[in-house]
Amino acid sequence: MIKLNLVREYLAGPIFCPDIDRMGHVDIDDLPISQKLRVRVGKWDSVYQATFNSDYPPESGFSTAEAELQHVAEGQQLAIMMQQELESGYIVEYCP
């Protein structure tokens, strides 16, 4: 069984495998999920990446707490959808 984390991480992809033997970021195109879900995860990650302040990284983040809460809720839903599509060969968790 492969464990995957859906993560919010600047300048990196949104899927990370914490398993010792496979540790590292996973390209979403390498997962057996629908194109629709790939696009949705990509958009979710793009929204997060857009909050990065390259001039002064400590000031990175969402402009409002509400926007961040919405993003977290979407991430939780996406992790559930990924788990449903990947089925029993994977364990998918959302890690804010």
Phi and psi in degrees as a GROMACS rama.xvg file:
@    title "Ramachandran Plot"
@    xaxis  label "Phi"
@    yaxis  label "Psi"
@TYPE xy
-105.457  129.215  ILE-2
-94.5809  134.125  LYS-3
-128.22  140.769  LEU-4
-113.715  131.502  ASN-5
-89.5945  117.79  LEU-6
-127.139  158.643  VAL-7
-106.843  106.39  ARG-8
-141.024  125.733  GLU-9
-66.2083  141.569  TYR-10
61.7424  26.494  LEU-11
-147.594  161.861  ALA-12
-69.4816  162.246  GLY-13
-85.2611  -0.175791  PRO-14
-121.446  126.927  ILE-15
-129.539  136.021  PHE-16
-104.113  115.518  CYS-17
-87.593  -0.946549  PRO-18
-61.945  135.186  ASP-19
-52.4126  -45.3647  ILE-20
-74.7065  -18.1787  ASP-21
-127.821  12.4048  ARG-22
-51.9486  131.966  MET-23
145.15  174.998  GLY-24
-74.5502  146.595  HIS-25
-115.24  131.705  VAL-26
-72.1616  127.609  ASP-27
-59.6317  -28.9202  ILE-28
-70.4711  -13.1482  ASP-29
-88.0349  -2.45158  ASP-30
-98.7918  142.995  LEU-31
-80.9335  68.0354  PRO-32
-123.192  164.668  ILE-33
-67.0521  153.321  SER-34
-60.6391  -37.599  GLN-35
-59.9505  -43.1766  LYS-36
-71.2503  -37.4199  LEU-37
-57.5116  -46.3513  ARG-38
-62.8838  -42.5056  VAL-39
-64.5835  -42.9374  ARG-40
-65.1788  -40.3357  VAL-41
-61.4487  -43.0109  GLY-42
-65.2586  -41.757  LYS-43
-59.2471  -45.2309  TRP-44
-65.7587  -39.7868  ASP-45
-61.0316  -38.6561  SER-46
-61.2785  -43.6149  VAL-47
-67.1432  -45.5635  TYR-48
-59.6891  -31.9127  GLN-49
-67.4317  -14.7846  ALA-50
-87.9104  -0.189607  THR-51
-77.482  129.974  PHE-52
-103.278  98.4837  ASN-53
-69.7016  -21.9862  SER-54
-72.8761  -35.7224  ASP-55
-150.855  83.7736  TYR-56
-49.5849  -34.374  PRO-57
-61.1661  -18.3577  PRO-58
-92.7973  9.60151  GLU-59
-68.5073  153.697  SER-60
139.908  173.37  GLY-61
-71.1367  152.19  PHE-62
-74.2717  -23.5304  SER-63
-138.553  155.905  THR-64
-64.6827  -35.1301  ALA-65
-63.0482  -42.2577  GLU-66
-62.9717  -39.4471  ALA-67
-67.5702  -41.7274  GLU-68
-61.6671  -39.1636  LEU-69
-64.6567  -39.5139  GLN-70
-66.1333  -41.6277  HIS-71
-62.4009  -45.0322  VAL-72
-61.7216  -40.4727  ALA-73
-64.2714  -41.2737  GLU-74
-61.4518  -41.9165  GLY-75
-61.9688  -42.5793  GLN-76
-66.4222  -40.4696  GLN-77
-64.07  -39.179  LEU-78
-62.1809  -40.1253  ALA-79
-63.4299  -44.3677  ILE-80
-64.5941  -40.3303  MET-81
-61.9638  -43.8559  MET-82
-60.2549  -42.2954  GLN-83
-63.4317  -40.3376  GLN-84
-76.8841  -34.8749  GLU-85
-80.9477  -21.9552  LEU-86
60.8549  -146.013  GLU-87
-76.4707  -10.4567  SER-88
-78.3349  -7.80498  GLY-89
-136.293  155.775  TYR-90
-121.231  119.998  ILE-91
-112.492  129.548  VAL-92
-128.151  147.108  GLU-93
-92.1506  128.826  TYR-94
-124.558  97.882  CYS-95
